[in-house]
Amino acid sequence: MKRAVAYGRYSTDMQREESIDAQFRAIRDYCDRNKIELVSTYADEGISGTTDNRPEFQRMIKDAELGAFDYVIVHKLDRFSRSKYDSAIYKRKLKLLDVQLLSVLENLDGSPESLILESVLEGMSEYYSRNLSREVKKGMRENALKCKFNGGTPPLGYDIDEDKNYVINAHEAEAIKLIFDMFTKNYSYSDMMRTLNSLGYKTKRGREFTRNSFYEILNNERYIGTYFYSKEDYDGFKGKRNYHKKRDKSKMIRIENGVPAIIDKDTWAKAQEKIKNNKNLNRINKNGRFYLLTGLLFCGECGSPMSGHMQSNNQGNRYYYYKCNKKSRTHKCHAPVVRAEKIEKEVLDCFDDVIFTQTNKDAVIKSMLKFLDKETDTTDQKKSLEKELTTVEKQIENILDAIISGISSPSVNEKLKELETKKETLKASISRCNIISYKSSNLIDEIKEFLNKNNSIYDFTPQEQSVILKNFIDKITYKDKKITVQLKMLDRADIYGAGKRT
């Protein structure tokens, strides 16, 4: 008795698809009628036939090499493949292994007429698949032009309403604001991760944040209100999408103010500048030197960032310097370059004078506490919000009791919806107060510990020095051979010698 295996496939993009069980039932009946022994089954669920990247299909082809069966039986030929190219390739592979492809619904007996019929059926199957894809893409493009959600998982910070519009999720939006705030203030990814997880925030899939959670968030233009569609590079022939490789902007649909914004454009610009500087740092380091002030040093002439460069003379000697980055067709900044060793030593000496002098350590803590008390005291605000939340929750409870007792109307339902929205907004505001309190208390503790344990920035490696400088310094400006250092959260009047070197 001849032996056979059954292959079934279910594609989620089909409108009238036979289920896997129905396909296998028909194949078993076919085997009974034709006295064929069915020895195994293979099934791919939710996978298109336009690709051969199907786990069970590939396992079946590999098993055919063992000589364990004589036939592969499918319910219809389009279950085997919807690509004429793939169909021809894999049928030839099976033929070389003395395995024949059979179809329950299409009688293909190997005659010349059946070969023509098989070719027509395969061509119609591929046409159907490509036409369906074209119609789906057309509908998605129309949705995109109206700034509608086009499927998948919405980004953190947004929900999708019944009309497929983006709406802000107030609680998640606070996490987004916190991520951008920490990133622009030079928190490490590890610190960002620990802070978000300790505050109870989760990713859109309900998991804890990891170091890899931030790439898509920090590069997502939706957070400044820009709707985009077809942003990632897509290889239609290979059926692969590269989420890190972006298409040319002229080929995207991009609509300003198409979705509600969570982040202001100034914060977005700072984050993108930092991403750019990080990339420049990685590229510049290839010349064998770490540029300490990258991301902190700015040109006093035009305000653009200054980045490190290297130049060699005819004798092979290398010279390292910082240079203004501004380049455009209309204007190129002609500010002079500055030797890297010279300006880095000046900044480090200044930092030691201001921060690590024993007299100043207590003053630094005092100044930072004064700043944080003024900027981050949210105690009264939090109490007021919690009181308002209690009132709103009681109102919601009363409306729900009324609905349960049979009292309901459109106006009652609308009021309930309004109160639920207000409840989420209040919870998000309370969460924001908790964030501010958490960040300020932890920051002060970290700074106290750091200052008490160390006496000079020269005790650290250049990479460690860079992190320390970014925690204390907001910006360094160089103009006319003069260095101006702007410190974070510090009042110059509180710090002895703060104006000594500028």
C-alpha positions in Angstrom: 0.0 0.0 0.0 1.2 3.5 -0.9 2.0 5.8 2.0 1.1 9.5 2.1 1.3 12.6 4.3 -1.2 15.3 4.5 -0.3 19.0 4.3 -2.8 21.7 5.5 -2.4 25.4 5.7 -4.6 28.2 7.0 -4.0 31.8 6.0 -5.5 34.6 8.1 -5.7 36.9 5.1 -8.3 34.6 3.4 -12.0 35.4 3.6 -13.4 31.8 2.9 -10.8 29.5 4.2 -11.3 25.8 4.9 -10.2 25.0 8.4 -7.2 22.7 9.0 -9.5 20.0 10.4 -11.8 20.2 7.3 -8.8 19.9 5.0 -7.5 16.8 6.9 -10.9 15.2 6.9 -11.2 15.5 3.2 -7.7 14.1 2.7 -8.5 11.1 5.0 -11.6 10.4 2.9 -9.5 10.6 -0.3 -7.0 8.1 1.2 -9.7 5.7 2.2 -11.3 5.8 -1.3 -7.9 5.3 -3.0 -6.5 2.7 -0.6 -3.6 5.0 0.5 -2.1 4.8 4.0 -1.9 8.2 5.7 1.2 8.1 7.9 1.5 11.7 9.1 0.1 15.3 8.9 1.8 18.7 8.7 -0.1 22.0 9.3 0.9 25.6 9.1 -1.6 28.0 10.7 -1.9 31.7 10.0 0.9 31.7 7.3 0.5 32.9 3.8 1.2 30.6 0.9 3.1 33.3 -1.0 6.2 32.4 1.1 8.0 29.2 1.6 9.1 30.3 5.1 6.6 27.9 6.7 8.0 25.6 9.5 5.8 22.6 8.9 6.1 22.9 5.2 9.9 22.8 5.4 9.8 19.9 7.9 7.7 18.0 5.4 10.2 18.6 2.6 13.0 17.5 4.8 11.2 14.4 5.9 10.6 13.5 2.2 14.3 13.0 1.9 14.1 10.0 4.3 11.9 8.1 1.9 9.1 7.6 4.5 6.2 8.4 2.1 5.2 8.3 -1.6 2.6 11.1 -1.8 2.0 14.6 -0.4 -1.7 15.2 -0.4 -3.3 18.6 -0.2 -7.0 19.6 -0.2 -6.3 22.1 -3.0 -3.1 23.1 -4.8 -3.1 26.6 -3.4 -2.6 25.0 0.1 0.8 23.8 -1.2 1.9 27.2 -2.5 0.5 30.4 -4.0 3.7 31.2 -5.7 4.3 29.6 -9.2 8.0 29.9 -8.6 7.9 28.1 -5.2 5.4 25.5 -6.4 7.7 24.6 -9.4 10.8 24.4 -7.2 9.3 22.2 -4.4 7.4 20.0 -6.8 10.7 19.3 -8.6 12.4 18.5 -5.3 9.6 16.0 -4.4 9.8 14.5 -7.9 13.5 13.9 -7.6 12.7 12.1 -4.4 10.0 10.0 -6.1 7.3 11.7 -4.1 4.1 12.9 -6.0 1.9 15.8 -5.1 -1.8 15.0 -5.1 -4.8 17.3 -4.8 -8.2 16.2 -3.4 -10.3 18.6 -5.4 -8.1 18.9 -8.6 -7.8 15.7 -10.5 -4.2 15.8 -11.8 -3.2 12.5 -13.3 0.0 13.5 -15.0 -1.5 13.7 -18.5 -0.6 16.7 -20.8 -4.1 18.1 -20.2 -3.6 18.0 -16.4 -0.3 19.8 -16.7 -2.1 22.7 -18.5 -4.8 22.7 -15.9 -2.3 22.6 -13.0 -0.4 25.6 -14.6 -3.7 27.6 -15.0 -4.7 26.8 -11.4 -1.4 27.9 -10.0 -1.5 31.1 -12.1 -5.0 31.9 -10.9 -4.0 31.3 -7.2 -1.0 33.6 -7.5 -3.2 36.3 -9.2 -5.8 36.0 -6.5 -3.1 36.4 -3.8 -1.4 39.4 -5.4 -4.7 41.1 -6.2 -5.9 40.6 -2.6 -2.6 42.1 -1.3 -3.1 45.1 -3.7 -6.6 45.7 -2.5 -5.6 45.4 1.2 -2.7 47.8 0.7 -5.1 50.3 -1.1 -7.4 50.2 1.9 -4.6 50.7 4.4 -3.3 53.6 2.4 -6.7 55.2 2.5 -6.8 54.7 6.3 -3.3 56.2 6.5 -4.4 59.4 4.6 -7.1 59.8 7.3 -4.5 59.2 10.1 -6.3 56.0 11.1 -4.7 53.0 13.0 -3.6 50.3 10.5 -3.3 47.3 12.7 -0.7 45.7 14.9 0.1 46.9 18.5 -0.3 50.6 19.1 2.7 52.3 20.6 3.1 52.8 24.3 1.2 55.9 25.3 -1.7 55.4 22.9 -4.9 53.5 22.7 -7.2 53.1 19.7 -10.8 54.1 19.8 -13.7 52.4 18.0 -13.2 54.7 15.0 -9.5 53.6 14.7 -8.2 56.9 15.9 -5.2 57.3 18.2 -6.1 58.5 21.7 -3.7 59.2 24.5 -3.5 56.7 27.4 -2.8 59.1 30.2 -1.0 56.6 32.5 1.3 55.3 29.7 1.9 58.8 28.4 3.5 59.6 31.8 6.0 56.8 31.2 6.8 58.2 27.7 7.4 61.7 29.2 9.6 60.2 31.9 11.7 58.2 29.3 12.4 61.4 27.2 13.1 63.4 30.3 15.6 60.9 31.6 17.2 60.4 28.2 17.8 64.1 27.6 19.2 64.4 31.1 21.9 61.7 30.3 20.5 58.9 32.3 21.9 55.5 31.2 19.5 53.0 29.7 20.1 50.8 32.8 19.0 53.7 35.1 16.0 54.4 32.9 15.0 50.8 33.0 15.3 50.5 36.8 13.4 53.7 37.4 10.4 52.8 35.2 10.2 49.2 36.6 10.5 50.5 40.2 7.5 52.9 39.6 5.4 50.0 38.2 5.3 51.0 34.6 5.1 48.2 31.9 5.7 48.0 28.2 2.7 47.8 25.9 2.8 44.0 26.1 2.7 44.2 29.9 6.3 43.3 30.5 9.0 45.0 32.5 11.3 47.4 30.6 14.7 46.2 29.4 17.6 48.1 27.9 16.2 47.3 24.4 12.9 48.9 25.2 13.9 52.4 24.3 15.0 52.4 20.7 11.6 52.5 19.0 10.2 54.9 21.6 12.9 57.5 21.3 12.6 57.4 17.5 8.8 57.4 17.2 7.6 60.6 15.7 4.0 60.0 16.8 5.0 61.3 20.2 5.2 64.8 18.7 2.0 64.4 16.8 3.3 63.2 13.4 1.4 60.4 11.8 3.4 58.1 9.5 2.7 55.0 7.5 5.0 52.7 5.5 8.1 54.0 7.4 10.0 50.7 7.5 11.9 49.3 4.5 10.0 46.3 3.2 11.2 43.8 0.7 8.0 42.4 -0.9 9.8 39.7 -2.9 11.5 38.2 0.2 8.5 39.0 2.4 10.7 40.6 5.1 10.4 43.9 7.0 13.4 45.6 8.5 12.1 47.7 11.4 15.5 49.5 11.9 15.9 50.4 8.2 13.8 53.4 7.2 12.4 54.3 3.8 13.1 57.5 2.1 10.7 60.1 3.5 9.3 60.9 0.0 7.9 57.3 -0.1 6.2 57.5 3.3 2.9 59.0 4.3 3.7 61.6 6.9 1.1 64.0 8.3 2.0 66.6 10.8 -0.4 66.9 13.8 -2.2 63.7 12.6 -2.2 62.2 16.1 -2.3 63.8 19.6 1.2 64.7 20.8 2.7 63.5 24.1 6.1 65.1 23.8 6.8 68.8 22.9 9.0 69.5 19.9 11.8 71.0 22.0 12.2 67.8 24.0 12.0 65.8 20.9 14.7 67.9 19.3 17.0 67.5 22.3 16.5 63.7 22.2 17.3 63.5 18.5 20.4 65.6 18.9 21.6 63.3 21.7 20.9 60.3 19.5 22.9 61.9 16.7 25.7 62.8 19.0 25.9 59.3 20.4 26.2 58.0 16.8 28.9 60.6 16.1 30.7 59.5 19.2 30.8 55.9 18.1 32.0 56.9 14.7 34.7 59.3 16.0 36.0 56.8 18.4 37.3 54.8 15.4 40.3 57.1 15.2 41.5 55.7 18.5 40.5 58.5 20.9 37.7 59.1 23.3 36.3 62.6 23.0 35.3 63.5 26.6 33.1 66.6 25.8 31.0 65.1 23.0 27.3 66.0 23.6 28.3 68.8 26.1 30.4 71.2 24.1 28.7 73.8 21.9 29.9 76.6 19.6 29.6 80.1 21.1 29.3 81.6 17.6 26.3 79.8 16.2 25.1 77.4 19.0 25.7 74.2 17.1 27.3 71.2 18.8 31.1 70.7 18.5 32.5 67.2 17.9 35.9 65.7 18.0 38.1 65.2 14.9 41.6 64.0 14.2 44.2 65.2 11.6 47.6 63.8 10.7 50.6 65.7 9.3 53.3 64.5 6.9 55.4 63.1 9.7 52.5 60.9 10.9 51.8 63.0 14.0 48.1 63.1 15.1 46.3 66.2 16.3 42.9 65.9 18.1 40.5 68.8 18.2 36.9 69.9 18.5 35.2 71.6 15.6 31.8 73.2 15.1 29.4 70.9 13.3 27.4 73.5 11.5 27.4 72.9 7.7 24.9 74.2 5.2 24.7 75.5 1.7 24.0 79.0 2.8 26.2 79.2 5.9 29.2 77.4 7.3 30.4 78.4 10.8 34.0 79.7 10.7 34.6 79.5 14.5 38.1 78.3 15.2 38.9 74.8 16.3 40.2 74.1 19.8 42.7 71.4 20.8 41.0 68.5 22.5 43.7 68.0 25.2 43.6 71.7 26.2 39.9 72.3 26.5 39.3 68.9 28.2 41.9 69.7 30.9 40.4 73.1 31.5 37.0 71.7 32.0 38.2 68.9 34.3 40.3 71.4 36.4 37.2 73.7 36.6 35.0 70.8 37.7 37.5 69.7 40.4 37.6 73.3 41.7 33.9 73.7 41.9 32.6 70.3 42.8 35.4 68.3 44.5 36.8 71.0 46.7 36.1 69.9 50.3 34.6 73.2 51.2 32.1 73.0 48.3 30.8 69.4 48.8 28.3 70.4 51.5 27.4 73.5 49.4 26.7 71.4 46.3 24.2 69.3 48.3 22.6 72.3 49.8 22.2 74.1 46.5 20.7 71.0 44.8 18.3 70.4 47.7 17.2 74.1 47.4 16.6 73.7 43.7 14.7 70.4 44.0 12.6 71.6 46.9 11.6 74.6 44.8 11.0 72.6 41.6 9.7 69.3 42.8 7.6 69.9 45.9 4.4 68.2 44.9 3.0 67.3 48.4 0.1 69.7 48.4 -0.7 69.0 44.7 -0.7 65.3 45.3 -3.1 65.5 48.3 -5.5 67.7 46.2 -5.4 65.2 43.3 -6.0 62.2 45.6 -8.9 64.0 47.2 -10.4 64.7 43.8 -9.8 61.1 42.7 -11.8 59.8 45.8 -14.7 62.1 44.9 -14.7 60.9 41.2 -14.5 57.3 42.2 -17.5 57.8 44.5 -19.5 59.4 41.7 -18.7 56.5 39.4 -19.8 54.1 42.1 -23.2 55.9 42.5 -23.8 55.9 38.7 -23.0 52.1 38.5 -25.4 51.5 41.4 -28.1 53.4 39.5 -27.5 51.5 36.3 -27.7 48.2 38.1 -31.0 49.2 39.6 -32.4 49.9 36.1 -31.8 53.6 35.8 -30.0 54.2 32.5 -30.1 56.7 29.7 -27.7 58.2 27.1 -26.9 61.1 29.3 -26.1 58.8 32.3 -23.8 56.7 30.1 -22.1 59.8 28.7 -21.5 61.0 32.3 -20.0 57.7 33.3 -17.7 57.8 30.3 -16.6 61.4 31.2 -15.9 60.4 34.8 -13.9 57.3 33.8 -11.7 59.5 31.6 -11.3 62.0 34.4 -10.3 59.2 36.8 -7.5 58.0 34.4 -6.3 61.6 34.0 -6.1 62.1 37.8 -4.3 58.8 38.3 -1.8 59.8 35.7 -1.2 63.2 37.5 -0.7 61.4 40.8 1.7 59.1 39.1 3.6 62.1 37.8 3.9 63.5 41.4 5.3 60.2 42.5 7.8 60.2 39.7 9.1 63.7 40.6 9.4 62.7 44.3 11.1 59.4 43.5 13.6 61.0 41.1 14.6 63.9 43.3 15.1 61.8 46.5 17.1 59.2 44.6 19.2 61.8 42.8 20.2 63.5 46.0 21.1 60.2 47.7 23.3 59.2 44.7 25.1 62.6 44.6 25.8 62.5 48.4 27.3 59.0 48.1 29.3 60.0 45.1 30.8 63.2 46.6 31.6 61.5 49.9 33.5 58.6 48.3 35.5 60.6 45.8 37.9 63.6 45.8 38.9 64.2 42.2 37.4 63.6 38.7 40.9 62.5 37.7 40.4 59.3 39.7 38.1 58.1 36.9 38.6 56.8 33.3 37.6 59.1 30.5 34.4 57.2 29.9 33.5 57.5 33.6 34.5 61.2 33.5 32.1 61.8 30.6 29.2 60.3 32.5 30.0 62.3 35.7 30.2 65.6 33.7 26.9 64.9 32.0 25.2 64.4 35.5 26.4 67.8 36.7 26.9 70.0 33.6 24.0 71.2 31.4 26.2 72.8 28.7 29.7 74.0 27.9 30.1 76.9 25.4 33.4 77.8 23.7 33.9 81.2 22.2 36.9 83.5 21.7 39.1 81.2 23.7 36.7 81.4 26.7 34.9 78.4 28.2 31.5 78.9 29.9 30.2 76.0 32.0 26.5 75.9 32.9 25.9 73.6 35.9 22.7 71.7 36.5 20.5 72.6 39.5 23.3 74.6 41.2 23.1 78.2 42.3 26.4 79.9 41.6 26.0 82.1 44.8 26.0 78.9 46.9 29.2 77.4 45.4 32.5 78.8 46.5 34.6 79.5 43.4 31.9 78.8 40.9 32.7 81.9 39.0 36.5 81.3 39.2 36.8 79.7 35.8 34.4 80.5 33.0 
